[in-house]
Amino acid sequence: MATVALSNVKKSYGDVSIIQGVDLAIQDKEFVVFVGPSGCGKSTLLRMIAGLEDISAGELRIDGAVANDVPPDARGLAMVFQSYALYPHMTVENNMGFALKLAGIPKAERDAKVMGAAKILQLEKLLDRKPGQLSGGQRQRVAIGRAIVRQPKVFLFDEPLSNLDASLRVQMRIEIARLHTELATTMIYVTHDQIEAMTMADRIVVLRAGRIEQVGTPLELYHFPANVFVAGFIGSPKMNLTPVVMKSAGANGATVVAPGGGEIFIPVAPTAVATPGSAATLGLRPEHLTLSDDGPLSGTVAVVEQLGGETLVYVEIGDKILVTVKLAGSGSVHVGDRVKLAVITTEANLFGSDEMAMTPLRRAPVAGKGH
């Protein structure tokens, strides 16, 4: 069993507060991803779990035992860093087994653990090579293998794919997700890349300025963002966040006036801030907008991106207000065209003047992600 629980955890450097009271429970064998913009505190939070940063206040428990003052090497964790941190003069085999050697593990047992990790990561044929003879992806696999041989309770990953090119990042995402399934071990992963978070996590923790904005499965965050920040951060292409004005609100939903004067009824449970005439934000995923002759939104096509299997159309519906429309296949829309857009209102999100989401109505629950 490998659980991690944080209770009102804080981190400060003098008068500067970095982590401002985090409460989080990570379950056994769960893959949890910390995501957020640069400077949000995600790596600091990971390093506090690892024991590489002191906890200023609050409590950290690993498997139910308080671990605030437990040394890093006694916590039963293994960390994979953004930099591979391999010894250049050692072979792959010696790099992977070095920590075991320092711990006094007998050579036969050490060799068996290294070979077991090498098979999992498909490194058997590379054991005699040195890091300088490896690609970036191979070096990262060696760094992961060095963590695997220690058989930790929890794996910690601090932006491990940032130094890889785009194709290698995709490959390594698949390998790490497969590794989680194969090892059935708790993993905590830090990234600024929300695509990594969406594709690998059982649950995502969205952080901003040292606070948790929302925790949930990838699809929960995608379909039910708690606020404007999460809505704009999760999803690629990002959610369209369009300023609207509340016209009316009732038990079954709210009617808003969009740029250009079109009216849209959104099935949500309005909050106290949703008063007629107040400002609000309409959240629309690009795939929930369609071309239509009688749609409530209208504008001029500014940019068209032909991606083969899909087309992204950027439509200016107001002064400096662009919305992204995702169309299947190779659309026939051209720059300069005047178009109208219909909205799949049952998939829309509406946020009040406080930037918090109004509760959507008439929508089926979204299943969580699993590996």
Residue, then its C-alpha position, 0 to 999 in steps of 0.5 A: m500500500a502506498t498512499v500520500a496525504l497532505s493536510n494544510v501543507k504550506k511552504s514559505y521562504g521568509d515572508v514569501s509564501i509559495i504553497q498556501g495550504v494544500d489538502l490532497a489525498i493520493q490513493d494507492k496505485e493512483f497516477v496523479v498529475f500536478v499541472g499548472p503554469s510556471g511558478c504555480g508551486k507544482s515542483t516545490l510541492l513535489r520536492m516537499i513530498a520527496g523531502l528535498e524541501d522542508i514543510s513550513a506548516g501542515e502535515l505530510r503522511i506516507d502510508g498513514a505515517v507522518a513523514n515531515d521529518v523523515p529523511p528523503d532516503a527513508r521515505g520509500l520514494a524514488m524521483v525522476f528529474q527533468s535532467y537525466a543526471l546520469y554518470p557519464h563515465m558509467t555504463v547503463e547497467n552501472n548507472m541503474g545499479f549504483a544506488l543499490k551498490l551504495a546500499g550494500i545490496p549483493k551483486a547477484e541481487r543487484d544484477a537481477k533487479v537491473m535486468g528486470a528493470a531493463k526488460i521492462l524498459q527495453l534496455e537489455k541491449l544497451l546495458d554496456r553503453k554509456p550515456g553519451q552513446l544514447s538518445g534523449g529518450q533512452r537516457q530518460r528510460v535509464a533514469i526511470g530504470r534507476a528509480i525502478v530498481r529501488q522498488p519504491k512505494v511511490f514514483l515522483f516525476d518532475e517534468p521528465l519529458s521537457n528535454l525531449d522533442a515532440s515525437l519522443r515526448v509522445q513515445m515516452r508518455i505511452e511508455i510511462a503510462r504502460l509502466h504505471t499499469e505494469l508496476a501497479t505503483t503510486m505515481i505523482y507526476v509534475t508537468h506544465d503540459q496539459i496534454e501530458a496531464m490529460t493523457m496519463a493521469d487518473r486524476i489531475v491537480v490544477l495549481r495556481a499561485g500555490r493553491i489547488e484550483q480543482v482536482g478531478t479526472p481528466l474528463e471531469l476537468y475537461h467537461f466540468p471546469a470549476n472556474v475560468f482559470v481551469a477552463g482556459f488551462i485544460g484542453s487543446p485547442k483551449m476552451n473559447l472564453t467569450p464575454v457575455v451579458m446575463k439577460s435572464a436566469g431561471a430554474n432551468g437555465a440562463t439566457v445570455v447575450a453574446p457579442g453581436g447581439g445573439e441570444i443563447f440559452i444555457p442549461v445551468a443552475p444560475t448562482a447569486v451573481a447571475t443577475p440580469g445585466s451582469a457580466a458573465t463568461l461563456g465557455l465553449r469547446p471548439e468541437h461544440l461550435t458548428l457552422s450554421d445559417d441560423g446560429p446565434l454567433s456570427g463573424t469573419v473567418a480570420v485564420v484557417e488551419q488545415l490539419g488533415g483529419e480536422t480543420l481549425v477555424y478562427v472566427e472573429i465574432g467581436d472586437k478582438i474576440l476570436v473563437t476557435v471552431k473544430l471541424a471534421g475533415s478538410g473544411s471548405v471555409h476560407v479566410g474572409d468568409r462571413v459565417k454563422l455559428a451554432v452552439i451545442t448548448t448542453e455542452a456549454n459552460l457558463f461562469g459568473s462575474d466571480e469567474m466560478a462555474m454555474t452548475p450544468l444541468r441535463r448532462a450525463p455523468v462523465a466517466g473517469k480515465g483508466h489505464 
